[in-house]
Amino acid sequence: MSETAGATARAATPPRRAANWNYIRTAIYWFGALPAVWTFYLAVADQLGADPMKTLERTLGLWALRFLIVSLSVTPLRRLGGPNLLRYRRAFGLLAFFYALTHLLVYIVLDQGLDLIAIGRDILKRPYITVGMAAFLILLPLAITSNNAMIRRLGAEAWTRLHKWVYAAAALAAIHFVMVVKSWPPEPLIYAAIVAGLLLFRAFPQKRKPRAARQRTA
C-alpha cells in the first residue's frame, strides 16, 4: 500500500473501528511481553535449571525468532485466505526486536559483564555469535524506522525496500539457533524449515488480477 493510499484508507476508517485496532495492537504488545516477564521471574527465583544464564539467553532469543516468524507469516496467511493481520505486522516485528535486544543485553551485561574486549573476541571467535550479531544489526534500522514519521521521511517505496531485509534477519536468526544447539535436536531444524518455507513463499510473487477483475472487486 502506498503512502497516499494508506493515508486515504486511514482517513476513511470509522473512529470506532480504528480505536478497536489500537486496543488490539496494545494487547499484542502487552501479551507479547509476558514471556519475557515470566522468564526473568524464573531467573530471579532460580528456576531456570543448572545453567540459568544459558537458559535465559536462549529463551529470549527463541522468542525473538518466534515473533519474526509470526511477522513473516502475515502475508502468506492473507494470500492463503486466512485472517488479515497486516495492521499488526509492525507490532509483531517490534516484539521480535524487543526480544532480540533483551537477548543481546543479557549476553553483554549479565553474561560478559560489559567486558567489551571479551565480547569483541567472542564475536570474532564464535561463528554463531557473529551470525546472531549480524541478524541484530539488520533488525536495528528496521525497528528505528518502524513508525509513520520514518515512512513519510523515507517514502513508502524506499521504506518497503529497507524492510525487506527482515527476510535476511530471519534467515540469520534461524542459522544462529541451529549453530547454538550443537547436539542437533529437532527443534532448531523445525524453526529453520519454517523460515525456509516462508522465504520460498516470498520468492514466488503473487499473481496480479486482471484490471477488469480488480475493478469488479472494488
Backbone as CSV, one residue per row, in Angstrom:
resi,resn,N_x,N_y,N_z,CA_x,CA_y,CA_z,C_x,C_y,C_z
1,MET,0.851,-1.195,0.000,0.000,0.000,0.000,0.882,1.237,0.000
2,SER,0.625,2.159,-0.927,1.416,3.376,-0.992,1.075,4.292,0.166
3,GLU,1.928,5.305,0.343,1.706,6.236,1.454,0.401,6.985,1.277
4,THR,0.109,7.436,0.016,-1.120,8.176,-0.228,-2.332,7.301,-0.006
5,ALA,-2.257,6.061,-0.536,-3.381,5.143,-0.354,-3.584,4.820,1.114
6,GLY,-2.481,4.660,1.842,-2.589,4.372,3.274,-3.228,5.506,4.027
7,ALA,-2.843,6.739,3.693,-3.427,7.905,4.362,-4.912,8.010,4.064
8,THR,-5.291,7.719,2.790,-6.700,7.771,2.421,-7.500,6.730,3.182
9,ALA,-6.921,5.512,3.285,-7.627,4.446,3.998,-7.797,4.794,5.468
10,ARG,-6.741,5.376,6.066,-6.855,5.757,7.476,-7.895,6.842,7.671
11,ALA,-7.945,7.782,6.731,-8.917,8.873,6.861,-10.343,8.348,6.736
12,ALA,-10.516,7.263,5.898,-11.849,6.732,5.685,-12.266,5.732,6.748
13,THR,-11.376,5.358,7.630,-11.678,4.364,8.647,-12.567,4.968,9.734
14,PRO,-13.670,4.333,10.058,-14.526,4.852,11.141,-13.747,4.927,12.440
15,PRO,-13.957,5.967,13.261,-13.212,6.122,14.506,-13.342,4.925,15.429
16,ARG,-14.537,4.320,15.513,-14.718,3.196,16.434,-13.856,2.016,16.010
17,ARG,-13.808,1.730,14.689,-13.006,0.614,14.206,-11.515,0.888,14.432
18,ALA,-11.082,2.131,14.179,-9.691,2.477,14.418,-9.321,2.308,15.881
19,ALA,-10.239,2.683,16.773,-9.986,2.513,18.203,-9.856,1.045,18.568
20,ASN,-10.699,0.193,17.950,-10.603,-1.245,18.204,-9.255,-1.790,17.766
21,TRP,-8.771,-1.339,16.606,-7.464,-1.790,16.126,-6.371,-1.368,17.103
22,ASN,-6.470,-0.154,17.635,-5.467,0.307,18.593,-5.497,-0.531,19.867
23,TYR,-6.688,-0.893,20.324,-6.792,-1.743,21.516,-6.153,-3.103,21.265
24,ILE,-6.414,-3.661,20.086,-5.835,-4.967,19.757,-4.322,-4.872,19.669
25,ARG,-3.824,-3.807,19.057,-2.373,-3.637,18.942,-1.732,-3.493,20.322
26,THR,-2.365,-2.736,21.199,-1.845,-2.591,22.563,-1.840,-3.930,23.286
27,ALA,-2.913,-4.703,23.101,-2.977,-6.022,23.731,-1.873,-6.937,23.214
28,ILE,-1.567,-6.835,21.923,-0.480,-7.645,21.352,0.836,-7.322,22.036
29,TYR,1.104,-6.028,22.251,2.351,-5.644,22.928,2.395,-6.197,24.355
30,TRP,1.289,-6.043,25.080,1.275,-6.486,26.477,1.424,-7.993,26.586
31,PHE,0.631,-8.718,25.814,0.720,-10.181,25.871,2.038,-10.674,25.303
32,GLY,2.554,-9.961,24.303,3.833,-10.352,23.722,4.992,-10.205,24.682
33,ALA,4.873,-9.281,25.641,5.941,-9.076,26.616,5.879,-10.063,27.777
34,LEU,4.762,-10.772,27.931,4.603,-11.682,29.079,5.666,-12.781,29.133
35,PRO,6.047,-13.414,28.021,7.101,-14.434,28.119,8.406,-13.896,28.689
36,ALA,8.758,-12.656,28.353,9.980,-12.064,28.901,9.843,-11.848,30.403
37,VAL,8.701,-11.318,30.816,8.466,-11.091,32.251,8.541,-12.407,33.016
38,TRP,7.892,-13.434,32.489,7.873,-14.738,33.157,9.267,-15.359,33.208
39,THR,10.026,-15.226,32.128,11.377,-15.799,32.089,12.298,-15.107,33.076
40,PHE,12.216,-13.778,33.156,13.044,-13.058,34.127,12.618,-13.393,35.554
41,TYR,11.314,-13.587,35.756,10.848,-14.002,37.085,11.450,-15.359,37.467
42,LEU,11.445,-16.294,36.549,12.028,-17.606,36.814,13.529,-17.494,37.090
43,ALA,14.182,-16.568,36.409,15.611,-16.373,36.638,15.865,-15.838,38.043
44,VAL,15.079,-14.848,38.455,15.235,-14.286,39.798,14.907,-15.325,40.863
45,ALA,13.930,-16.180,40.570,13.530,-17.219,41.524,14.425,-18.454,41.448
46,ASP,15.456,-18.400,40.620,16.394,-19.513,40.456,15.667,-20.786,40.028
47,GLN,14.809,-20.642,38.992,14.023,-21.768,38.494,14.347,-22.097,37.036
48,LEU,15.545,-21.713,36.581,15.901,-21.941,35.184,16.888,-23.092,34.998
49,GLY,17.025,-23.943,35.988,17.849,-25.132,35.822,19.295,-24.936,36.195
50,ALA,20.116,-25.879,35.726,21.526,-25.909,36.129,22.338,-24.772,35.521
51,ASP,21.938,-24.304,34.355,22.664,-23.216,33.683,21.677,-22.093,33.375
52,PRO,21.298,-21.314,34.401,20.240,-20.302,34.204,20.600,-19.238,33.175
53,MET,21.872,-18.853,33.085,22.249,-17.812,32.126,22.010,-18.273,30.694
54,LYS,22.437,-19.498,30.402,22.229,-20.031,29.054,20.744,-20.170,28.754
55,THR,19.966,-20.641,29.733,18.526,-20.799,29.530,17.859,-19.448,29.295
56,LEU,18.251,-18.447,30.067,17.686,-17.103,29.907,17.994,-16.556,28.521
57,GLU,19.246,-16.616,28.117,19.642,-16.118,26.797,18.894,-16.848,25.690
58,ARG,18.872,-18.177,25.776,18.275,-18.971,24.705,16.773,-18.748,24.617
59,THR,16.097,-18.627,25.762,14.650,-18.431,25.748,14.286,-17.098,25.109
60,LEU,15.005,-16.046,25.470,14.729,-14.731,24.880,15.026,-14.728,23.387
61,GLY,16.123,-15.362,22.991,16.442,-15.436,21.567,15.413,-16.234,20.785
62,LEU,14.905,-17.308,21.409,13.906,-18.123,20.732,12.614,-17.353,20.521
63,TRP,12.222,-16.530,21.504,11.019,-15.718,21.322,11.217,-14.655,20.242
64,ALA,12.430,-14.143,20.113,12.705,-13.207,19.012,12.469,-13.899,17.674
65,LEU,12.965,-15.118,17.537,12.760,-15.873,16.297,11.287,-16.175,16.076
66,ARG,10.572,-16.520,17.135,9.142,-16.820,17.002,8.353,-15.616,16.493
67,PHE,8.638,-14.439,17.041,7.905,-13.258,16.590,8.319,-12.845,15.179
68,LEU,9.571,-13.109,14.809,9.965,-12.879,13.420,9.153,-13.765,12.484
69,ILE,8.997,-15.031,12.871,8.216,-15.959,12.054,6.767,-15.509,11.960
70,VAL,6.183,-15.064,13.076,4.804,-14.571,13.052,4.690,-13.375,12.112
71,SER,5.659,-12.465,12.191,5.641,-11.292,11.330,5.721,-11.679,9.852
72,LEU,6.584,-12.641,9.534,6.740,-13.064,8.150,5.552,-13.893,7.659
73,SER,4.763,-14.432,8.583,3.621,-15.276,8.211,2.382,-14.469,7.863
74,VAL,2.389,-13.175,8.134,1.182,-12.363,7.940,0.748,-12.367,6.475
75,THR,1.672,-12.101,5.563,1.317,-12.050,4.141,0.918,-13.418,3.595
76,PRO,1.673,-14.505,3.866,1.216,-15.822,3.403,-0.174,-16.197,3.908
77,LEU,-0.463,-15.897,5.177,-1.784,-16.206,5.710,-2.875,-15.474,4.930
78,ARG,-2.627,-14.203,4.628,-3.624,-13.415,3.900,-3.811,-13.966,2.486
79,ARG,-2.695,-14.309,1.827,-2.797,-14.834,0.463,-3.500,-16.187,0.409
80,LEU,-3.364,-16.977,1.473,-3.972,-18.310,1.500,-5.388,-18.297,2.048
81,GLY,-5.945,-17.094,2.239,-7.325,-16.985,2.676,-7.507,-16.932,4.173
82,GLY,-6.416,-16.777,4.926,-6.507,-16.698,6.375,-6.830,-15.285,6.837
83,PRO,-6.700,-15.034,8.137,-7.008,-13.695,8.664,-6.038,-12.651,8.150
84,ASN,-6.545,-11.445,7.960,-5.723,-10.330,7.501,-5.155,-9.601,8.723
85,LEU,-3.881,-9.820,9.000,-3.226,-9.233,10.178,-2.209,-8.166,9.795
86,LEU,-2.363,-7.598,8.606,-1.376,-6.619,8.143,-1.244,-5.430,9.088
87,ARG,-2.352,-5.032,9.717,-2.313,-3.878,10.619,-1.453,-4.138,11.852
88,TYR,-1.213,-5.411,12.143,-0.486,-5.753,13.364,0.911,-6.311,13.084
89,ARG,1.288,-6.346,11.810,2.599,-6.906,11.468,3.729,-6.088,12.085
90,ARG,3.564,-4.779,12.121,4.608,-3.937,12.717,4.776,-4.251,14.201
91,ALA,3.664,-4.522,14.894,3.741,-4.872,16.316,4.514,-6.171,16.507
92,PHE,4.247,-7.160,15.662,4.973,-8.424,15.761,6.465,-8.221,15.506
93,GLY,6.777,-7.382,14.517,8.180,-7.111,14.218,8.894,-6.396,15.353
94,LEU,8.212,-5.442,15.978,8.823,-4.732,17.102,8.999,-5.643,18.315
95,LEU,8.086,-6.568,18.506,8.257,-7.542,19.584,9.469,-8.434,19.306
96,ALA,9.656,-8.811,18.040,10.837,-9.599,17.685,12.110,-8.818,18.021
97,PHE,12.125,-7.518,17.711,13.304,-6.708,18.036,13.481,-6.580,19.539
98,PHE,12.380,-6.411,20.274,12.456,-6.312,21.731,13.130,-7.545,22.324
99,TYR,12.737,-8.714,21.862,13.339,-9.941,22.390,14.780,-10.101,21.930
100,ALA,15.066,-9.703,20.700,16.452,-9.761,20.234,17.334,-8.824,21.062
101,LEU,16.802,-7.635,21.400,17.561,-6.676,22.195,17.798,-7.200,23.611
102,THR,16.753,-7.755,24.233,16.941,-8.281,25.588,17.886,-9.487,25.581
103,HIS,17.795,-10.306,24.544,18.716,-11.433,24.365,20.162,-10.932,24.321
104,LEU,20.381,-9.873,23.539,21.724,-9.313,23.409,22.182,-8.667,24.717
105,LEU,21.283,-7.939,25.389,21.662,-7.266,26.633,22.005,-8.268,27.740
106,VAL,21.276,-9.368,27.788,21.605,-10.400,28.776,23.008,-10.933,28.517
107,TYR,23.326,-11.152,27.255,24.670,-11.636,26.906,25.740,-10.607,27.266
108,ILE,25.510,-9.327,26.915,26.526,-8.293,27.125,26.683,-7.939,28.600
109,VAL,25.558,-7.761,29.301,25.599,-7.247,30.671,25.751,-8.372,31.691
110,LEU,24.880,-9.371,31.616,24.866,-10.407,32.646,25.890,-11.505,32.391
111,ASP,26.038,-11.899,31.145,26.953,-12.992,30.829,28.397,-12.516,30.759
112,GLN,28.637,-11.429,30.019,30.001,-10.948,29.805,30.401,-9.801,30.729
113,GLY,29.472,-9.289,31.530,29.809,-8.238,32.483,30.344,-6.969,31.846
114,LEU,29.820,-6.628,30.660,30.229,-5.419,29.932,31.712,-5.403,29.586
115,ASP,32.321,-6.568,29.489,33.725,-6.672,29.078,33.772,-6.599,27.555
116,LEU,33.971,-5.385,27.030,33.893,-5.168,25.593,34.977,-5.926,24.838
117,ILE,36.155,-6.067,25.449,37.236,-6.805,24.787,36.845,-8.278,24.632
118,ALA,36.314,-8.856,25.714,35.888,-10.260,25.653,34.742,-10.436,24.667
119,ILE,33.833,-9.462,24.618,32.707,-9.542,23.687,33.210,-9.498,22.246
120,GLY,34.148,-8.586,21.980,34.723,-8.492,20.636,35.415,-9.781,20.223
121,ARG,36.157,-10.367,21.139,36.820,-11.643,20.838,35.792,-12.742,20.568
122,ASP,34.730,-12.735,21.371,33.685,-13.739,21.199,33.042,-13.628,19.821
123,ILE,32.766,-12.387,19.391,32.127,-12.176,18.096,33.011,-12.695,16.966
124,LEU,34.325,-12.478,17.086,35.244,-12.920,16.040,35.548,-14.412,16.120
125,LYS,35.537,-14.956,17.339,35.957,-16.340,17.542,34.835,-17.335,17.326
126,ARG,33.606,-16.977,17.710,32.492,-17.922,17.668,31.548,-17.550,16.526
127,PRO,31.508,-18.375,15.478,30.680,-18.030,14.303,29.202,-17.830,14.631
128,TYR,28.660,-18.586,15.590,27.231,-18.437,15.872,26.934,-17.070,16.481
129,ILE,27.895,-16.508,17.240,27.705,-15.157,17.776,27.820,-14.132,16.650
130,THR,28.753,-14.355,15.730,28.891,-13.461,14.575,27.590,-13.408,13.772
131,VAL,26.998,-14.579,13.533,25.757,-14.649,12.763,24.615,-13.972,13.531
132,GLY,24.533,-14.236,14.835,23.487,-13.608,15.637,23.625,-12.096,15.682
133,MET,24.855,-11.607,15.790,25.077,-10.165,15.809,24.688,-9.541,14.474
134,ALA,24.978,-10.231,13.383,24.588,-9.721,12.064,23.071,-9.608,11.957
135,ALA,22.354,-10.613,12.484,20.888,-10.559,12.464,20.379,-9.362,13.261
136,PHE,20.975,-9.116,14.422,20.535,-7.980,15.241,20.810,-6.654,14.540
137,LEU,21.978,-6.532,13.917,22.325,-5.278,13.239,21.392,-4.995,12.072
138,ILE,20.853,-6.042,11.461,19.858,-5.834,10.403,18.536,-5.372,11.004
139,LEU,18.164,-5.971,12.134,16.890,-5.599,12.760,16.893,-4.180,13.316
140,LEU,18.062,-3.694,13.712,18.137,-2.384,14.371,17.561,-1.253,13.522
141,PRO,18.020,-1.046,12.256,17.414,0.040,11.471,15.955,-0.210,11.136
142,LEU,15.551,-1.473,11.064,14.143,-1.766,10.798,13.275,-1.321,11.972
143,ALA,13.756,-1.560,13.189,12.999,-1.128,14.369,12.966,0.397,14.469
144,ILE,14.093,1.043,14.183,14.166,2.506,14.273,13.198,3.169,13.297
145,THR,13.017,2.556,12.132,12.159,3.166,11.104,10.731,2.628,11.132
146,SER,10.378,1.867,12.161,9.018,1.297,12.230,8.042,2.273,12.871
147,ASN,7.888,3.405,12.246,6.918,4.408,12.707,6.488,5.243,11.509
148,ASN,5.351,5.873,11.619,4.778,6.625,10.499,5.647,7.797,10.078
149,ALA,6.330,8.414,11.048,7.188,9.551,10.704,8.311,9.123,9.767
150,MET,8.925,7.958,10.028,10.005,7.488,9.169,9.485,7.027,7.816
151,ILE,8.268,6.507,7.771,7.682,6.145,6.482,7.526,7.390,5.616
152,ARG,7.050,8.488,6.229,6.898,9.736,5.475,8.254,10.291,5.054
153,ARG,9.256,10.196,5.932,10.568,10.756,5.629,11.268,9.971,4.530
154,LEU,11.202,8.638,4.597,11.898,7.812,3.613,11.111,7.676,2.314
155,GLY,9.793,7.790,2.415,8.944,7.476,1.274,8.550,6.018,1.323
156,ALA,7.338,5.719,0.894,6.813,4.360,1.024,7.658,3.340,0.282
157,GLU,8.134,3.695,-0.924,8.891,2.727,-1.728,10.233,2.405,-1.084
158,ALA,10.975,3.430,-0.654,12.273,3.196,-0.010,12.101,2.469,1.315
159,TRP,11.053,2.817,2.060,10.791,2.147,3.343,10.511,0.671,3.131
160,THR,9.736,0.349,2.097,9.422,-1.052,1.805,10.676,-1.819,1.421
161,ARG,11.536,-1.217,0.600,12.788,-1.882,0.216,13.642,-2.161,1.446
162,LEU,13.735,-1.180,2.339,14.540,-1.359,3.547,14.001,-2.508,4.387
163,HIS,12.710,-2.586,4.549,12.127,-3.574,5.451,12.074,-4.976,4.853
164,LYS,12.419,-5.109,3.592,12.563,-6.453,3.036,13.786,-7.167,3.604
165,TRP,14.671,-6.415,4.243,15.830,-7.024,4.892,15.424,-7.907,6.068
166,VAL,14.171,-7.838,6.493,13.718,-8.698,7.590,13.859,-10.169,7.207
167,TYR,13.776,-10.475,5.919,13.940,-11.866,5.487,15.365,-12.345,5.747
168,ALA,16.339,-11.479,5.487,17.727,-11.841,5.778,17.938,-12.008,7.276
169,ALA,17.329,-11.121,8.059,17.463,-11.219,9.517,16.865,-12.526,10.032
170,ALA,15.713,-12.915,9.496,15.080,-14.165,9.926,15.939,-15.367,9.552
171,ALA,16.507,-15.350,8.359,17.370,-16.456,7.937,18.592,-16.566,8.841
172,LEU,19.214,-15.433,9.145,20.389,-15.443,10.023,20.022,-15.880,11.436
173,ALA,18.856,-15.449,11.914,18.421,-15.850,13.254,18.206,-17.359,13.329
174,ALA,17.614,-17.935,12.277,17.407,-19.383,12.260,18.743,-20.125,12.217
175,ILE,19.673,-19.629,11.417,21.007,-20.241,11.349,21.703,-20.125,12.698
176,HIS,21.574,-18.976,13.340,22.154,-18.759,14.665,21.623,-19.787,15.662
177,PHE,20.323,-20.044,15.635,19.719,-21.007,16.554,20.253,-22.421,16.295
178,VAL,20.363,-22.790,15.018,20.887,-24.114,14.678,22.327,-24.268,15.145
179,MET,23.125,-23.201,14.990,24.540,-23.272,15.363,24.732,-23.294,16.876
180,VAL,23.837,-22.639,17.608,23.957,-22.605,19.070,23.736,-23.992,19.653
181,VAL,22.717,-24.704,19.145,22.377,-26.028,19.673,23.223,-27.064,18.934
182,LYS,24.277,-27.495,19.569,25.275,-28.310,18.878,24.887,-29.780,18.770
183,SER,23.914,-30.241,19.556,23.576,-31.660,19.552,22.537,-32.031,18.481
184,TRP,22.110,-31.055,17.688,21.187,-31.248,16.575,19.848,-31.889,16.990
185,PRO,19.169,-31.323,17.994,17.805,-31.781,18.283,16.862,-31.260,17.202
186,PRO,15.631,-31.786,17.138,14.730,-31.390,16.040,14.247,-29.942,16.119
187,GLU,14.170,-29.350,17.314,13.552,-28.021,17.449,14.184,-26.970,16.551
188,PRO,15.515,-26.732,16.599,16.068,-25.689,15.731,15.911,-26.001,14.253
189,LEU,15.913,-27.275,13.900,15.728,-27.649,12.497,14.304,-27.356,12.035
190,ILE,13.339,-27.539,12.938,11.947,-27.216,12.602,11.796,-25.719,12.359
191,TYR,12.376,-24.912,13.243,12.300,-23.462,13.053,12.997,-23.047,11.759
192,ALA,14.147,-23.653,11.473,14.863,-23.335,10.237,14.026,-23.709,9.014
193,ALA,13.318,-24.841,9.089,12.474,-25.261,7.972,11.305,-24.291,7.775
194,ILE,10.735,-23.818,8.879,9.627,-22.852,8.775,10.104,-21.566,8.107
195,VAL,11.255,-21.055,8.544,11.791,-19.838,7.939,12.096,-20.069,6.457
196,ALA,12.688,-21.221,6.136,12.992,-21.525,4.740,11.708,-21.568,3.912
197,GLY,10.646,-22.153,4.466,9.377,-22.192,3.754,8.804,-20.808,3.509
198,LEU,8.909,-19.928,4.505,8.419,-18.555,4.340,9.230,-17.798,3.296
199,LEU,10.539,-18.042,3.269,11.373,-17.385,2.268,11.042,-17.892,0.869
200,LEU,10.788,-19.193,0.737,10.408,-19.738,-0.565,9.059,-19.178,-1.008
201,PHE,8.137,-19.024,-0.069,6.835,-18.442,-0.393,7.023,-17.025,-0.920
202,ARG,7.942,-16.287,-0.284,8.214,-14.914,-0.718,8.829,-14.893,-2.109
203,ALA,9.563,-15.947,-2.459,10.253,-15.975,-3.749,9.284,-16.066,-4.922
204,PHE,8.052,-16.512,-4.661,7.052,-16.622,-5.720,6.062,-15.476,-5.566
205,PRO,6.166,-14.430,-6.400,5.279,-13.270,-6.246,3.835,-13.630,-6.542
206,GLN,2.948,-12.887,-5.890,1.512,-13.116,-6.080,1.104,-12.663,-7.466
207,LYS,0.284,-13.476,-8.133,-0.203,-13.102,-9.456,-1.231,-11.993,-9.321
208,ARG,-1.047,-10.961,-10.112,-1.985,-9.841,-10.067,-3.253,-10.178,-10.832
209,LYS,-4.383,-9.707,-10.310,-5.641,-9.894,-11.018,-5.672,-8.988,-12.249
210,PRO,-6.355,-9.419,-13.323,-6.557,-8.506,-14.460,-7.246,-7.230,-14.007
211,ARG,-6.985,-6.156,-14.738,-7.536,-4.859,-14.330,-9.047,-4.890,-14.221
212,ALA,-9.712,-5.550,-15.169,-11.185,-5.595,-15.126,-11.667,-6.314,-13.890
213,ALA,-10.949,-7.397,-13.518,-11.345,-8.143,-12.327,-11.149,-7.290,-11.089
214,ARG,-10.056,-6.519,-11.042,-9.809,-5.654,-9.889,-10.898,-4.611,-9.775
215,GLN,-11.335,-4.084,-10.908,-12.380,-3.061,-10.861,-13.707,-3.646,-10.376
216,ARG,-14.008,-4.899,-10.840,-15.243,-5.528,-10.373,-15.180,-5.798,-8.873
217,THR,-13.980,-6.223,-8.380,-13.817,-6.480,-6.952,-14.009,-5.208,-6.143
218,ALA,-13.460,-4.089,-6.664,-13.598,-2.807,-5.968,-15.055,-2.373,-5.970
